[in-house]
């Protein structure tokens, strides 16, 4: 009986994951040097618009500047509120428009520094079964958000694939519910190192079939069942 107990104990210990979801994310942030951006200013160009993020000890200001022939529009999202300026004049907005514009600004800045934002208070992490993609082993982590502090899209679900050998994010996917909902999957197009910090451009895909099991999207990717929609490319990245 004693030997049976010891055998069962060894089996439980051997099956226990080497790292928790939190430890994997922490290592990824550390190895990408992204912990340094908590007190930094980052700027870049994305799809003809200019973005600038200033972070300092938990406070932040996320800016998007849109220029066209008739006006310069500046959207500013901070810990306190969202404001839109047109040619330097503050514009009155409905709550619906405030939410729409602030979500758009936040989304670009959020994806630009992943996995930095995965330690926000509203983030809930769960380690899933590890997988192999293109012959490489990955930790697979599901991320959801608490309703309080999780923003308007708190019910979105994300999956991140962290390489076991480097803890870097090579793939991510998300299931969203706005504008009719949908699923997206991204793989790394190009890695950019700026002042020692890792930034990533992505290829952006969607499933060929809308009715899928979201948690098997990595298998669909390997089987060629995703359609490339666009590229997520950050240009002229500057970091201070």
N, C-alpha and C positions, 0 to 999 in steps of 0.2 A: 504493500500500500504506500509505503514511504517513497519507494522508487517511482511509483506512478505519479505521486504528488510532485516530485522533483522534475519528472519529465514534462508534466503539464505546465509547471512554472517556467521551465526553460522554453517551452513552446510559446507561451504568452510573451515572455521577454523578447524572444527572437522576432515575433510578429509586430512588436511595438515600433512605430515609426521612429527613425533616428532623430528627426527634427519635427517640431510642431509647425503649424501654419505661420504662427507669429515669428518663430525663429527664422524660417525660410525668408519671409518678407524682410525682416531686419537685416539678414545677411545680404539680400539683394540690394537693399538701399545702401548698405555700407560698402559693398564691393563696387557699386556704380558711382560711389562718392556723392550720391544724391542727398545725403544728410547735410551737406554743406549749403544747400540752396535755401535752408530755413532762414538764413540771414544773407540774402543776396538779391541782386536784380538781374533778371533774364529778359532778353528781348529776341524776337525772331520775326520773320515774315512767313505767312501762310496764306496761300490762295489770294494773293494781291492785297491782303490786309496786314497791318503791323500790330504785333502783340508785345506787351511788356508786363512783366510780373515783378512786383517788389514785395519781399517777405522779410519780416523782422520779428523774431521772438513770438510767433503765433499770430501776429497781425499781417494782413496782406492787402494789396491793391492790384487787381488784375485789369488790364486795359486792352481794348481793341480799338484801333484807329482805321477808319474806312474813308478813303478819299475818292471823290468822283468829280466830274466837271463843274458841278454847282455847289458842292459843300464838302466840308470835312466833318465827319461824324466820329465822336469819341465816346465809347462806352466804358464806364468805370464801375467795377464791382469790388467792394471792400467788405470787411467784417461788419460794417455798419449798414450799408445800403447799396442800391444800384442807381447810377445816374447816367443820363445821356446828354451829351452836349453836341449842338450843331453850330459850327462856326463859333465856338467858344461860348455859346449861349445855352443855359440849362433848359431842357425841354420837359414839359409836363407829360407824363405817361400814365396810361391806365395800368392797373395791377397786372392785367393779362400780358400787356406788352413788356412790363418790367420783368416778369417771370420768363417770358420768351427770350428776351435779349440777354438777360443775366445767365440763363441756362446755356445759351449759345457761347457766350464768352467763357464761362466756367469750363465747358466741355473741352474746348481747345487747350486751355491752360492745364487742365487735369491730365489729359492724354500726353501732353508735352513732357511731363516730368515723372511719368510712371516708373517704378512703383511708389514714388514719394508719398502720394496721397493716401496710400493704403493703411496708414496708421492714424487717420482721423478718428475721432471719438465714435462716430456713427457707423464705422465699418465693422462688419461681422465676418469672420474668416473661418473657413472649414477646409481641412485637408482631405482631398479625395484620393482615390486609388492612383498610384503612380502609373504613368503610361510611357510608351516608346513611340516617338515620331521620327520618321526618316532615320531609323537606327540609333537615335539618341534618346537617353532616358531623361524623364521630366517629373518633377513634382507638380501636381495639379491641385490648384486651390480655388475654391468657390468663394466669391465675395458678394455679400448682400449688405443692406443698409437698414439701420433702425429708422423708424418713422420720424422720431424726434431727432432733428439735426441731420437727417439724411437727404434733405432737399425735396423738391417737387417730384423727382424721379426716384424716390427711395425704394420703389418696388422693382427696379431694374436688377438684373442678376448678371454678374461677371464671372468669367473663369480665366485664370492666369496659369501659364505653363512656365515653370522655372527650371532651367537646365540644372541637372544634378551636379555637373562638374564645375559650374561657374556661378550658380544662383541667379543668372540673368534671365529676364523675361524675353523669351523668343516668340511666344504666341499669346494672344488674348482673344476672348470672345465675349459678347454681351447680348443680352436679350432685353429689349426695351419695349415700352408700351405706348409712348407718345405717337401721334400721327398714324394710328392704326397698328403700331407695333412692328417688330421684326427682329431679326438676328443678324449679327455681323461677326466676322472672324478676321483677325489680322495676323500676318506674319512679318518678320523683320525684313525690310527691303535693304536698309543700310544703317550701320552703326556709326555715330559721329562722336568723337571725344573732344570736348571743349574744356580747356583748363582742367583736364583730368577727369571730367564728369561725363558720363555716358548719356547721350541722347540718341533716339532711334526714329527712323522713318519706317513707315509700314505700307504693305500692300493690304487693301481692304476688300473683303469678299462677303458674299451672301450665299445661302444655300440655294441650290437649283430647285429644291422642293421645299415649300413653305412649312409643311407639317413634318417636323423632324423632332427627334429627341435631342434637345439642346446639349445634353451632357455627353453626347457621342459625336459632337461636331468635329473633334480632332480626327476621328475615323473617316468622316466624310471628306475632310481636307486631304487626307492621305489617298483616298479613293477617287479624287478628282471630281467630287460632287459639289464643289463650290464655284461660284462665278465671280471673277474679279470685277469690282466696280470702280475702284479709284486707287490713288496713291496718296498717302498722308506724308507730306514732305515739309520739313522745317528748313527754311533758308536763312542764311546770314545770322546764325545764332551768336549772340554776345552774352557774356556773363561777367558780372562785376561783384 
